């Protein structure tokens, strides 16, 4: 600010001196021209008094010029013809009737003109007067050279530069004193506010008192906010530190905003380091890449924990809950259901055999044929449901190692098993499978995925529709199953992977679907770290796509 004030003061002062110099040069120039004009009028009066009756030739003009100290004298006729000139040959001079001073003298009796010479650096001042002798009119013109306005300014330039130098020194000195006097109270007030540690600032200058009041109000408000923030931080630390649940607020694996003691201990997190499980765990990494809210089950030090991921802006949240007791109860329940359903297979087999006897004619067929068909159908359906429940429950407890599977071979074998179903609904089937596509998994898992996707593509397809299975290899293999069936509405696409949820309720219990197929597919894909996506439009068909993890 001090430099700016000094610069502005100096600039204004310099511009003022330069403008005044130009103005004074112009005034002096005008005054000098007026003085020269007056002098020429006096010279003309001398001619009128002493030489009016002499011949109007160049000799007379030269004599009169010498008498006047070198003033140029020119005699002209009333028509503007040069009769004589003290500085040039009259015979070679052009007609002067168009000259400003001559034209004015012919009209009013006398004329005055100034013509500048940019190359010579001076101006020529002309004065012309009309005379009458013996009834004939003639003109006499006198001319002298005078300094031009530019030459006057140039002559004054050394003095101007000297004045500018003195002005700069004086301006710098005065401006420095003035700015020091003006800014010192402001600097003192600012320093007091910055180093006062929240204390009130004071000033003896009335002009600065509003500023001091504003600073005091701001300091009071900031102090109150800091107090509230400190209190909130203490409460936050108390709450987070005493929580049994682990909580992590993060933007990415490398950008952790907040993590409490429980989460720090469970995840083995060190300050300013990335969270290992976000990259080392394929299922967690796939979930983070998808950005979909989800809950995962994990074992840490022999205990079961639930990892609940919630995604949003500007940060994401991971809530870690100890589910050991709950999972133990759930496992007991699952074991019970698995045992019960396993034991139900035997009576169901008996029901099927009895129904077949009835269907063979042991009783009147008009009454028992439909009943036997129903028993057979329901027994098959119950067996299928039991198998689905057992299979879905067994995924979480599946700890068998993965191995390399030829997915191309699996796709062709599974597709071949659906030929009767495809012919029954008159569905055109397309199979585009690259050879030698291999993924790290287990054969039964891939068969389960394909069975569910293809059977859904047939079950929810239109009569005479089409079904396509495509498999491409490369660094990241991909499998897609697309149909021309009933499609899935936008609001249902987020729920189709939930257990026991079916899009078309008319098929529930009638077409063999229990809502476990897609849930099983998603569970297997998430466990393996594969990306599962769906694209569908209501009434136009559906495409499921699985992008397998890249091979290392």
N, C-alpha and C positions, 0 to 999 in steps of 0.2 A: 504493500500500500504506500509506503514511504517513497519508493522508487517511482510509482505511478504519479504521485503528487508532484515530485520533483520534475518528472518528464513533462507533465501537462503545463506546469508553471513555466518551464523553460521554453516550451513550444509556443505558448501564447505570447511570451515576451519577445521571442525572436521574430515571430510573424508580425507583431505590432511594429517593431523597429523597421522591418523590411517594407511593410505597407506605408509607414510614415515617410520612409526615404523616397519611395516611388511617388507619393503624394507631393512632397516638398520639391522633388525634381520637376514634376509637372507644373507646379505653381511658379517655380523659378523660370522654367522655360516660357511659360505664357507671359510672365512679366518682362522677360528679356525681349520677346517678340514685340510686345507693346512699346517698349522703349525704343527698339530699332525703328518701328513704324513712326513714332513721334520724331525721331531724328531725321528720317527721310522727308517728312513734311517740312521740317526746318530747312533742309537742303533745297527742297523744291521752291520754297519762298525766296531763297537766295537767287535761284535761277530766274525766277519771275522778276526780281528786282534788278538784276545786273545783266543778264545775258539773253533777255527775251528777244532782242532785235538782231541778234547775231545769226549767221546762216546755219541752217539745220543740217550739218554734215558731220562726218566722223571726226574731223579735226576739232570742231567746236565741242563735240562730245568728249574727246580725249582731254582737251584743255580743262573743261569743267570737272571731269573726273579727277584730274590731278589736283585741281583746286580743292576738291572735297575729300582728298586723302585716299583715292583709289575706289571710290564708289562707282559702280558701273552706270553709264549714262546711255540711254537709247532714245533717238528721235524717231517718231512714227507719224505717218500721214493719217488722215481721218479714216482712210480705208484699211489701216493696219499694216501698210507697207513700211519697211524699215528704211529711214532716210539716212541714219547715221548711228554708229555704235562705238563706244570707247574700247571695247574688247574684241570686236570681230568685224569682218568685212561685211558691210551693209548689203552689198550686191549679192552675196551668197546666202543671206539670211532669208528664211521663209516668211510667209505672211503671218503677222501676229494678231490679226483681228479676233482669232478664237481664244487667245489667252484670257484668263479670268480677269486680271487687273485691267487689261486693255478694254475688254467688253464692258466692264463696269464703268470705266472712265468715259467711254463713248456714250453711255447711257445717263450717268449721274454727274459727270464732270471729273471724278477722281475714283481710282480703284486701288484695292489693297489685296495682296495674295501672298501665301507662303507655300513654297514647294520644297518637299524634303528630298534628300538624296541618301538612300540606304547604303549605297556603295561608298560615297565620299564621307559620310558621317557628319554632314552639316546640312542646314536648311538655307534656302535662298528666299529673302524677303523682297518683294516687289511693291513699289508705289508708283502709280501712274496718274498724271493730271492732264486735262485737256486745256489747250490755249487757242486763242484766235488772234491772228495778226494779218492786217490788210484784208480782212474779210474771209481769210482762209483759216480753217481749223487744223491743228496738228496736236500731237501728243508727246509728252516727255515722260520717260519711265526711268526711275532710279532703282538700283538693286544692290543689296549687300548680302554677305553671307553671315549666318548666325549659327551657333551651336544647336544641334538637334537635342530632343529630349533624351535620347539614348546616350548621346555623348556626355550630356550633363550628368546622367546617372552613373556612367562609367567613371567620369572624373571624380565623383563623390564616393566611389566604391572603396578605396582605401580607408577613408574615414568611417564608412559604414562597417567595414570589417573590424576596425578597431573598436567601434561602439558595440558590435556584436560580441566580441571577446570580453569586453568589460561587462556587458549585460549578462553573459553566461555565468561569469564568476559571481556577480552580484546576486543573480537569480538563484544559483546553487546555494550560496551562503544564506540568503534570506529564506529560501524554501526549506533548507535543512533546519534552520532555527524554528520556522513556523510549524513544520511537521513534527519536530520533536516536542514542541510545546503542545500541539493538538493531540498527538498520538500517545504521549507519555501517560496521561490519565487512563486512556483506553487500555494500553498495554498493562498498566498496573492493575486495572480492574480484572482483566482477563487472567493475569497470572494469579491473582488472589482467588478467583473462582476455580482455577485449575488445581491449585495446591492447597485449597482451604479444607479439603476433606469433608465437604458438605456444609461447612460453616457459612453463615451469611456474609455477603460482601457489601461494602459500603463505599460511597464516593461523595466528595464535597462539591462536585459539579452538578448543578441542576439538570443540565442537558443529558447527563449519563445516569441519572437516577431511574428513569424507566427501564434502561438496560439492566441496571443492577437488580431491580425488582424482578424482571423477567428471569434473570439468572438464579435468583434466590428461589423463585417459584419452581423453576425446572429442577434445581438441586433437591428441593423438598419432595417433589414428585418422584424423582429418580430414587431418592433414599427410601421412600415408602414402597416403591416397586421392588427394590432390592431386598427390603425386609420381608415382603410377601414371598418373593422368590426363594429366599433362604428358608423360610418356614415351610413352603411347599416342598422344597428339596429334602428337608428333614423328614417330613411326613412320607414323601415318596420313598426315601431310603428305608424308613421304618417298615412301610407296607411291603415293599419288594423284598427286603431282607428277611422278613418273617413269613413270607409265602411258602407254602409247601410245594406249590406248583412252580415250574420253571417258565420264565417268560423272556422272549428275545424279540426285540424290535429292530428290524434291519431293512436296508435298501437292497443289499446284495450280500454275497458270501464274504466280501471284503469290507463291507460298510455296515458295521454293527453300531446302531445308535444307543441301544440300552440292553443290558443283560443282567439278571439278578444272580445272587449267589447260587441258588439251586440249579439254574440252567448252566451257569459257569462250571459247576462241579460235574453235572451229568454229561455235558458236551466236551469236557476237557479243554475249555476255552481259555486262552491267554490273551491279555490285552494287546490290541493292535495286530491280531492275527486273524486269518479267515477261519470260518467254522468248517472243520474237516468233513463232517457228515453231509454237508451240502454238496460235496463233489464226490466223496468216496462211496456214498450210498447211491446206487443207480436209481432206485425208486424215488428217493428224495430229489435227486437231480432232475429226473423226468417231471416230477410234480412242479418243481420250481420253474422249469422251462415252460410248462403248460400254463402256469399261473392260475390254476383252478383251486378253489378252497377244498381242502380234503383233510382226512385224518388217517394217520399211519400208526401201526403198532410196532414198537421196537423193544428189544431186551437190552438192558444196561445193568451190568453186575448182577445178573440173575433175576432182575425184577422187570415187570412189564410196564411200559410207559406208552402213553398216547401222545403222538405228535400232531397237534392241530394247527394247520397252516391257514392263515387268512391273508389275502392279498388285497392291496388297495393303494391309494395315493395319500400322502407322499411316502408311505413306508409299509412294510409287511410285518406280520406278527406270527410268531411261533409260540404256542402254549403247550408246555410239557406237563402232563398229568400222570401221576403214579396210578396205574390201573391194575396193580398186582392182584389185589383182593377181588376186584370186579372181574378181571380176566379169569381168575381161578373159578369163580362162580359160573362164568360163561362157558369155560371149558367143561365144567361138570355137567352143565345143561346140554352142551353139544354131545358129550359122551353119552348121556342118557338118551338123547334123541337118536343118536347113531345106533345105540344098542337096540332101542325099541324098533326102529325101522328095519334093522337087520333081522330081528326076530319075526317081523311081520311078513317077511318073504315066504316063510314056510306055509302059514295059513293061506296066503294068497295063491300059492302054487296048488294047494288043495282045492281052493275055490275054482281055479281055472280047470282042474281036472274034472270036478263035479259038473261044471257047466258044460264041458265037452260031452259028458255022458248024457246029459239032458238033451243036448243038441243032437245026439245020435238016435233019439227016438225012444228012449226008455219011458218017457211020459208023452202024453198027447202033444204033438208039435204045435198045434194051433195056439196053445197057451204058454208053452215054455220056450219056444224058439227065440222070441224077442227078449225074454228074460235072460236066457243063457247068453245071448249076444251082448246084452248089457253087462252081465257079470264079467264076461271075458274082457270087454272093452275097459271097464272100470278097474279090473284087476291089473290089466296092462298099464293103465294110467297111474295107478297107485305105485306100481313097481317103478315106473319111470320117475315119478315124483320122489320116491325114496332114494333112488340112485342120484338124482340131481341134488338133493339136500346133502347126501353124504359127500358127493363130489365137491360141492361148494364149501362145505365145512372143512374138508380135508386140505384145501389149498394153503391155509395159514400154517398148518402143521407140517407142510411138505418141506423137508430139509434134505431131500436127495440131491446129489450133485448134478449139474448140467453137463451136457456133452454136445458135440457137434452133430446136428441133424440135417439131412438132405431135405430141405423144405420143398423142393421141386417134386420129389418123389411122393412126399406126404400129400401134397395138393392133388396130384393126379389120382392117387389111390382113394382119397376121400371123395373126390368129385365123382368117381366111377360108382360109388355106393348109392348115389342119389339119382341114378338114371331112371328107376321105376317111378319115383315121385315126380320127376320132371316130365315123363311121358304122361302120367296121370293128369297133370294140369296143363299139358300141351305147352310147356315153357321151353323156349329156345335157349340153349345153353352154349356159352362161349368160354373157351379156356385158352388163355394166353400165358404160358408159363415158360420162363427161361430155364435152361438146363443148368444144373450144378449150383443152385442157390442154397447156401448153407448158413444156418444160424446156430447160436449157442443156446440150447434149451434142452427139453426132453420131448420125445416123440408123442407121448400121451397128452402133453399140454398142447402141442400144436394141433393134434387131432381134435381135441376138445374145442379149441378155438374155431377151427374150420367147420366142424360139425354144427356148431351153434350159428355161425354166420350164414352158411349155405342153407341150413334148414329154415332159418328166419327168412332168407331171400325167397324160398319156395312157399313157405306158409303164408306170408303176407303179400305174395305176388298176385297179379291178375291172371285170369284164365287166358292162355295164349300170349303171355308176356315174355320177357327175356331175362336172363341171368348171366352175369359175366364174372369170371374169376381171373384176376391178372396178378402175376408175380414178376417183379423185376429185380435184378441183382445189383451189383455195384458196391461202392463203399458203404452205402446205407440201404439194404434191401427193403422192399416195400410190397405189401400184399393188399389188394383191394377186392371187395365183393360188392357188386352193384346190381340192383334189380329195378324193374319198372312197376313196382307194386304200389301199395296205397300211400306210401310216404309217411313222413312224420312232421307234425306242425312244429313251428318254432318254440312254442311254449312247452312242448313235450320233449324236445331234444335234450334238455338238461336232466331229464328224469329217467330216460330209457335204460340207464345203466344201474338203476336202483333195483334191489332184490324184490321179486314178486310184483314188479310193475310191468304191465303190458300196455302197448299203445292202443290196440283195438280190443276193447273189452268183450266184443262179440266172440273173439277167439279164446278167451280165458276159459279153460276147462273143456273146450270142445275141439280145439285143433292141436292139442298136445303141448301148448306152451304154458309155463308157470311163471314166467318173468325172472328166471334164474340164468338163462343163457347168456344174455349180454352182460349181466352182473359178473358172471364167471369169466367172460372174455376180458372185461376191464380189470378184474382182479389179477388175472394171470399177466396181462400186459404191464400193469403197474408194478407188479412184483419183479418182472424181468427188466423194467426200465425202458419199455417200448412206448411209443407214442400212438395212441388210439384216437382217431377222429371220425366224425360222421358229417356227411352233407346230404341234406334231404329237402324235398319240397312236397307239400301235401298233394297227393294225387298224381305225382310224377315219378316217384321212386326214391331209392335211398342208396347211398354208397358208404360203406365202412372201409376205412383205410388204416393199416398198421404199418408204422415205420419202425423197423427193428433197429436195435442198437448197432452202431458201426463196429465192424470187426477190428480187433486190435492186432 
